[in-house]
Amino acid sequence: MNWKKIKSEVVHQNPFWIYRQDVFEVEGCVTPRDYYYVETPGSVMVVPLLSDGRIVMVQTYRCLQNKYSVEFPGGAVKDRQTFEQAAHRELQEEAGLITADLINIGEFCPFNGVSTELCKVYLARGLERVAAENNPQEPMELMPRRIDEIENLIKHNQIWDGQSLAVWALVRPHLMRNE
């Protein structure tokens, strides 16, 4: 199917994303079609692998669901940052860890019909503890877990964050090779 963009307009913008309305001529349609979506600079998620084989997850409160969520450290790519720079920043901010051994595992689109966001996934090894950022809006509790414990949390719907589930699907084969 052929879509030709004939107009693009910013409907709303905030520090995190841009909400757009594009108008397309669509093959087979008489009238142009509106398409609304969110544009972001992207995001990262990091899977920190400790020397004892445990993986660091974080627990944080998610106000939209009004409950705590167990997730991998991650967040938005900031202005003028590369994905790798964002991964290092998020690892330090959320987990209080740094690494020189960051491996790009893959990428996915978290909500491809609604957002342009691309999330890149990294495995972090050779970790060193540093001070985590103390952000009162995003308090984090570290939760180092073995692979079988993560599998059990997923099985019992205690890990319900969609991005963390996608990350697990991408990183799990790499971890199983190292067992």
Disulfide bonds with the S-S distance in Angstrom:
none
